[in-house]
Amino acid sequence: MVSIDGSVIIQIVNFLFLIFALNVVLYKPIRNVLLQRKEKVAGLEDGVESLSNDAVEKNEAFEAGIRKARAKGIKEKEALLQAGAEEEKRIVDEITQKAQADLAEVRAQIAKEADEVRETLLSQVDEYAASIGQKILGRTV
């Protein structure tokens, strides 16, 4: 049978002292290290989340910049195409006017030459008529 005497009280005091000593020497430093590590991990997680959000924002800004640059490029392309079409129209109009001027000049020259040939033929009509009459009649007219 177990008897309760003064050694039980010593064992209880010894147990309480051991718990206090282990708490001061071992458990509190380990808990402090664990708390510091938890805070550090939480800080790193916040940093990672912050950097991740910054990366997402920068990526969106980059994509917005690309869209803006593409839109600007398309507008410049359309402006260049419009300018090219206007230049083409101007050149075609210029060539058309020159061709019409050349055509009018050629027509005037042809009309002038036709008048000269007509005058030459009119002046020679009497000679031709006399020659034809002489051949038909067989004598001089």
URWOCOR-V366478 format. One record per backbone hydrogen bond with DSSP energy under -0.5 kcal/mol. CO is the residue of the C=O (numbers start at 1). NH is the residue of the N-H. E is the energy in kcal/mol with one decimal. If there is no record, write none. Layout:
co: [CO:CO]
nh: [NH:NH]
e: [E:E]
This chain:
co: [3:5:5:6:7:8:9:10:11:12:13:14:15:16:17:18:19:20:21:22:22:23:26:27:28:29:30:31:32:33:34:35:36:37:38:39:40:41:42:43:44:45:46:47:48:49:50:51:52:53:54:55:56:57:58:59:60:61:62:63:64:65:66:67:68:69:70:71:72:73:74:75:76:77:78:79:80:81:82:83:84:85:86:87:88:89:90:91:92:93:94:95:96:97:98:99:100:101:102:103:104:105:106:107:108:109:110:111:112:113:114:115:116:117:118:119:120:121:122:122:124:125:126:127:128:129:130:131:132:133:134]
nh: [5:8:9:10:11:12:13:14:15:16:17:18:19:20:21:22:23:24:25:26:27:28:30:31:32:33:34:35:36:37:38:39:40:41:42:43:44:45:46:47:48:49:50:51:52:53:54:55:56:57:58:59:60:61:62:63:64:65:66:67:68:69:70:71:72:73:74:75:76:77:78:79:80:81:82:83:84:85:86:87:88:89:90:91:92:93:94:95:96:97:98:99:100:101:102:103:104:105:106:107:108:109:110:111:112:113:114:115:116:117:118:119:120:121:122:123:124:125:125:126:128:129:130:131:132:133:134:135:136:137:138]
e: [-0.6:-1.1:-0.7:-1.8:-2.5:-2.3:-2.7:-3.2:-2.4:-2.5:-2.8:-2.5:-2.3:-2.5:-3.2:-2.8:-2.3:-2.5:-3.2:-2.5:-2.4:-2.7:-1.7:-2.9:-2.9:-2.6:-2.7:-2.7:-2.8:-2.7:-2.5:-2.7:-2.8:-2.9:-2.6:-2.7:-2.8:-2.8:-2.5:-2.5:-2.9:-2.8:-2.9:-2.9:-2.6:-2.6:-2.5:-2.7:-2.3:-2.7:-2.9:-2.4:-2.5:-2.6:-2.6:-2.6:-2.6:-2.5:-2.4:-2.7:-2.6:-2.7:-2.7:-2.6:-2.6:-2.7:-2.7:-2.4:-2.7:-2.6:-2.7:-2.5:-2.7:-2.7:-2.7:-2.7:-2.7:-2.6:-2.5:-2.6:-2.7:-2.5:-2.5:-2.7:-2.8:-2.7:-2.5:-2.8:-2.7:-2.7:-2.3:-2.8:-2.6:-2.4:-3.0:-2.8:-2.6:-2.3:-2.8:-2.8:-2.4:-2.4:-2.9:-2.8:-2.4:-2.9:-2.8:-2.4:-2.4:-2.9:-2.7:-2.8:-2.5:-3.0:-3.1:-2.3:-1.3:-0.7:-0.6:-0.5:-2.5:-3.2:-2.4:-2.4:-3.0:-2.8:-2.5:-1.9:-2.6:-3.0:-1.9]
